[in-house]
């Protein structure tokens, strides 16, 4: 197993308080990944040293990274906050980690925190890049915070209202979270559309309706699309009522998608709106910071029913072997939780 060490640190400097050797997942090449030892350092003033408990796999974004489908035009915009390496490969990529603060900022020592850190067992980062996990949110559920941010941003972009009939096409984690938040609007009726009939049980657990594409409701007041395929987008257009907005949340990477903007698209005055979590909607930017958005997203995770979204658990040591299955588009995985244990890389 190789080691990436450009700091000249000694082995003693690299490991703090007898914790496991610092080890991270790297996407090494197209559809190749592996665990590699990484250099590490003790926290300086204003920093914290974190031992990971769990991290979450983003099947959509990390799937594109794994397959080498991040377009060159997006190589800089797509950089994760603590990414190492450069696209296309090799890159240490990920953005949903929950761990315990062992050293550093005294206000955080002993706390469970969330950060936008890649899959790594121990790491040091600025204290202000961590968010304490509220008592009402379990460490496992906290890994969904980045997904919930995406859902919250989409709700802002789509602007659904109380009493609306709302449709979400695509029953993955982000789609289900978007539907869950929309379902909290008084009087709203929210339907999740997916080709996988097994998603019905999850949708109903979240208090939502479910339909297969052929049974999808029509004349909806707002439609969110998260399926990342052309057939799903076509279904979203069919579900939309006249004058309705379709919020496109899918990101296709380097791929192209065919969309039917002929037929009745113009006569029905449909609107196709892009939504991307990388920026806060313009009208909110004077008041909302990324920190405030993340805090809000975390608070929305206090409902234990959301545990049903975590369908798979993967030991960190077996992540390279399991990731190809998890990131397969045909996989039945919703949220995959990476579980960190005492080990040497």
N, C-alpha and C positions, 0 to 999 in steps of 0.2 A: 504494500500500500504506500502511495507516494505522500509527500508532505509539501505543502506550500508555505514557505518561510522566507520572507523577504526582509525581516526586521533584525536578524542577527541575535535574537534572544536565546538565552540559555534554556535548558529544559526546566530548571528550577523557576525561572521567570515566567515560563509558559503555563505553569500549573499552580493554581491557588488553593491553599488549604486542603491538599490531598484530594481534590476533585478529579474526575476522570480526565484523561488527556483530551484537550480541545479537539473536536472532530466535527466536520461539517459535510453535508451533502453537496456535491458539485455535479452540475450538468456538464459532462465532459465532451460530448459530441452528439451528433444526431442520434437520438434514441439510445444514448449511453449515459449512465450516471454512476457515481460511486462515492463512498465515504473516504474522506482524506483528512489526515491530521493538518491542523492549522495552527499558526502562531497565535499567541495570546499574551496579554499583559495585565498587570494588576491595575485596579481602577485608580485614576488620578482624582483630584478634587473636582466635584461636579459630575462624577461618573459612578456607575454601579457595576458590580460583578454579579451576573445572573446565572443560575443553574436551571436549565430548561426542564420543564415538566411535560409539556405537550406543545406540538405545533400542528398547524392545519395545512393540508395540501389544497391549493387552488387548482381544481381539475381543469378549468378553462385556460387560465393564463399559464400555469406551469406546463400544461399539455402542449401549448404552442411553443414554449421554450424548449421542452424536451424533444419535440419534433423539428426544431430549427425553423419554425414558421413565423418568427418575429421579423417583420420587414425592416430593411436597413434604415428606412426613413424614421422608424420609431425606436431605434437602438438607444437613443439618449432619453427620450420621454418615458420609455419602458423601464428604466433602471429602478430597481427597488431601493429603498432608503439605505440599506446596509449591504447592498450587493457588492461582491468582489468579482473581478474579471470583467470581460466585455463580451457583448453579443457578437457573433452567434455563440461561440464556445471558446474556452470553458468559462462558466459562470456559477457563482454561488448565489442562488436565487431563492426567494421566498419572502413572505411578509405577514406571518401570523404565528407568533411565538408567545407562550405563556410560561413563566418560570418564577423562581424564588430568588429574591435579592439576598446574597450572602455577605457582600461587603460594599462599602462606599457610602453614599448619602445616608446619614443616620435616620432620616425621616422615612426611608424606604427599606432599610435592612429588616429582613424577616417578612416583608410583604410579598404577596403574589402580584405580579405585574404582567401586563400585556405590552408587546412591542412589535414593530414591523421588522422583525429580524428573520433571516433565513433559517433553514433547518440545521441547528448546531446545538451541541449539548451544553456548553458553557460559553459565555461571551461577556465582554465589557462594552458598555455604550453610555452615552450621556444620560444623566438622570432624567432630564426633561424629555427624553425620547421614550420613557416608560410611562405607562398609565396603571395605577393601582386598580386591581380588579375589585369591584364592590362586593360586600359580603353576600349580597343576594345572587351573585353570579358564580357558578362553579368554575374552577380552573379549566375543566374540559369544555364547557360551553363558551368560555371566554375566547376560545380560538376562532369563534364565528364572528368576532367583532369587525374584522375587515370586510367580510361578506355583508354584514348588516349595514356598514357604511355605504356600500354600493347600493343596497336596497333603499336606504334613506335618501341618498342622492337622487335616485330614480323617482322616488315619490315627489321630491321637490321639483324635478324637471317635468313630470307629468301633471302635477297639480290636481289630483283627484279630489272630489268633494263628497261630503256626507250624502248618503242616499244613492250614490253612483253604482251602476252595474259595471264591474271591473273584471277584466280578463287578463290572465298572465299565461302566455304561451311559453312553455318550457318549465318542467318541474324539477329542475336542479336546485341546489342550495340557494343560490341567489334569487331564482324565480320564486321559490317557496317563501323565502324571507320577505321579498317584495309583496307577495300576496298576503302574508301574515300581517305586515304593517298596514297595508291598504284595508285589510279586514277589520282593523280597529276603528275605522271611520264610522260614526253612527249611521245606521241604516244602510250601510254598503252591502252589496252582494258580490262576492269575489269567487271566480271560478279559475281553477288551474287546469290548463290543457297540456297533456303530454301523451306521447305514443306508448309509454310504458304503463299498463293498467295497474301495476303494483304501486304506483305513486298515489293512487286513490286513498289508500289507507293513511298515508302520511298527510295528505291534504285534509282529510276529514279530522285527523287528530289535531290539526291546527285551526279547526273551525271553518274550513273552506269547502267549496264545492269542487267537483272534479269531472272532467269529460275527456274522452278521446277526441282526436281532431275531427273525426266524421260527425261527432255529436256536439261540437263546440257551439256555444250560444252566439247569436248574432245581435246586431244593434247595440253593442256595448258602448258605454260612455267614455271609456278610456281603456287602452290595451297596452300591455307591457310585453315585449318580446325578449326572451332570454335563451332560446334554444340553440342559437349559433348555426342554424342551417336554413337553406332557402325555403324548404317546405314549411318550416315553422313560421317564417316571415309571411309566406302566402296565407297561412291560416290566420295570422294576426290581422292581416288586411281584410280578410273575409269577416272576421268577428267585429270589426269596427263599424259603429253606426255612422251615419252621415255627419260630416263635420268633426269627426273624432280624431284625436291624436293617437298615433302608435309610437310608443317610446321604445326605441331600439337600444337595448342594453348589451346585445351580443357584440363581441369583438372577434373578427375573423382573421386577424393577423395578416399574413401575406396572401391569404385566399381571397377570392372574389365570390360574390353571391348575386344571383339573378333575382331581380325584384320586378314585379309587374306594375309598372306605372302607366300602363295603357288602360284599355277598357273603361271602367267607371271611376278610376282613381281621381281624376280631376273633376268630373261631374259631381262626385260625392264630397268634394272638397276635403279630402283626407289630408292629414298632416303627419309627416314622418319626422320624429324628433330624436336626435342623438342624446345619449346619456352616458357620461364617463366619470368615474369616481375620482379621476386625477385632478379635477378642478371643481370647486364649489360654484353653483349657478351664480351668474353675474349679479343678480339682484340681491343675493345674500352675502356677497363678499365684503361689503362694508361692515357687517356685523358678526359674521360667522368666521371662526378660525378652524383650521383642520383639527386642532385640539378639541374645540367645542363639539365639532361633529363627531369625533371619535368617542368623546364622553357620552354624547347622546346615544350613539349606536350601542355602546356598552350597556347603558341603562335599559335599552330595549330588549336585552338578553336575560332579564330577570325571570322570565316565565319558564318554569321547568319543562313545559311541553316541548320546548325547542330542542330538548335532548334527543328527540326522535330523529333529528337531522343527522346525528352522528351514527353512521351505520357500520363503519369499519375502524378497527384499531390496528396499528402497525408498530411493531417494535422498531426503534431507531436503527438497530443493528441490521434489520432485514429490509430497510427502506429501499436500497438499490434493487433488490430482487422483486419487491412488491410494486414499485412505482409504475413499471410498464403496464401492469394489469389495472392499476387504479386510474391511470391517465388514458387508458383505451376509451375511445368515444362510446364504445358499445357496453362499457362497464355499467353495472347497476349501483355503483357507489354514489352516495350522496356526499357526506362529509367524511373524509378519512383523517383520523386522529393519529398523529405520530406520538408514540409513548417512549419517553426517555428513561433509561435504567442505568444503574451503575455499570460501567463497562469501559474497556480501553478500545480505542479506535483501531 
